[in-house]
Amino acid sequence: MRKLPGKSLKQQRGVSKFGLVMLLLLITAFFTVGLKVGPIYVDHNLITGVCQELIDNGEAANMTVGEVRQRVANSLRINNITGFDLSDIRMRVDSGNPIITITYERRVELIANLDVVAKFDTTLQ
């Protein structure tokens, strides 16, 4: 049997304590950021989905901006989403086609005095 160059098998015992601690820290940091930032994007996708559905169904062409905001408010209430200002939804009609603009900023505390800021500026046609 040939012997491989380098360390012998007796010296290769597995992960060190330092390596294990670093791996746990990385996994914890990944999940902390994911669990704090992920819901922001899920909420944004819900809001834009409701508005896009109104445009695709042709309902938005016959609605006022107040009615669009009320429809979004109903969806937010059903999905238990708080902290969204309905005045961030704007609508205009250009050549008979409704254009809905959603512009807002969400700030979530990550750790201590470190915040994550997500800016959204979406235009739906």
C-alpha positions in Angstrom: 0.0 0.0 0.0 1.3 3.4 -1.0 1.6 6.1 1.7 0.1 9.5 0.8 2.4 12.5 1.2 1.6 15.0 3.9 0.1 14.4 7.3 -0.6 10.9 8.5 -4.1 9.7 9.2 -3.5 9.8 12.9 -3.1 13.6 12.7 -6.3 14.1 10.7 -8.9 13.7 13.4 -11.7 16.2 12.2 -12.8 19.7 12.8 -11.1 21.7 15.5 -13.0 23.5 18.3 -12.2 26.9 16.7 -13.4 25.6 13.3 -16.7 24.4 14.9 -17.3 27.7 16.7 -16.6 29.7 13.5 -19.0 27.4 11.6 -21.7 27.9 14.2 -21.2 31.7 14.1 -21.6 31.8 10.4 -24.7 29.7 10.4 -26.2 31.8 13.2 -25.4 35.1 11.4 -26.9 33.7 8.1 -30.2 32.7 9.8 -30.4 36.0 11.8 -30.1 38.1 8.7 -32.4 35.8 6.7 -35.1 35.8 9.3 -35.0 39.6 9.7 -34.7 40.6 6.0 -36.8 37.8 4.4 -40.2 39.0 5.6 -39.6 42.5 4.2 -39.4 41.1 0.7 -42.3 38.7 1.2 -44.4 41.7 2.3 -43.3 43.7 -0.7 -44.1 40.9 -3.1 -47.6 40.6 -1.6 -48.3 44.4 -2.0 -47.0 44.4 -5.6 -48.9 41.2 -6.4 -52.2 42.7 -5.3 -51.6 45.8 -7.4 -50.4 43.8 -10.4 -53.5 41.6 -10.2 -55.7 44.7 -10.3 -54.0 45.9 -13.4 -54.0 42.5 -15.1 -57.7 42.0 -14.4 -58.5 45.5 -15.8 -60.1 46.6 -12.5 -57.5 49.3 -11.9 -58.6 51.3 -14.9 -62.0 51.9 -13.3 -60.7 52.5 -9.8 -59.6 55.5 -7.9 -56.4 55.6 -5.9 -58.4 55.3 -2.7 -60.1 52.2 -3.9 -56.7 50.6 -4.9 -55.4 51.5 -1.4 -58.5 50.0 0.2 -57.9 46.7 -1.7 -54.3 46.6 -0.6 -55.3 47.4 3.0 -57.7 44.5 3.0 -55.0 42.1 1.8 -52.5 43.5 4.4 -55.2 43.0 7.1 -55.8 39.4 6.0 -52.1 38.6 6.0 -51.4 40.4 9.3 -48.9 42.8 7.8 -48.4 46.0 9.7 -46.2 49.1 9.3 -47.0 49.9 5.7 -48.3 53.4 4.9 -51.0 53.3 2.2 -50.1 56.8 1.0 -47.0 55.3 -0.5 -49.2 53.9 -3.3 -49.8 56.3 -6.1 -51.8 55.8 -9.3 -52.1 57.6 -12.6 -53.8 56.8 -15.8 -51.8 57.3 -19.0 -53.6 56.8 -22.3 -56.2 54.7 -20.6 -53.6 52.4 -19.0 -53.3 52.6 -15.2 -49.8 53.0 -13.8 -49.3 52.2 -10.1 -46.2 53.3 -8.3 -45.2 51.9 -4.9 -42.3 53.8 -3.3 -41.3 53.2 0.4 -38.5 52.4 2.7 -38.4 49.7 5.5 -36.0 49.8 8.3 -35.4 46.7 10.5 -33.1 46.5 13.5 -30.6 43.7 12.9 -28.3 43.7 16.0 -28.1 46.4 18.6 -27.6 49.7 16.8 -27.1 48.0 13.3 -30.1 48.4 11.0 -31.0 47.1 7.6 -32.7 49.5 5.3 -34.6 48.3 2.2 -35.8 50.8 -0.3 -38.5 49.9 -2.8 -39.5 51.8 -5.9 -41.7 49.7 -8.1 -43.8 50.8 -11.1 -46.5 48.5 -12.3 -48.2 48.9 -15.7 
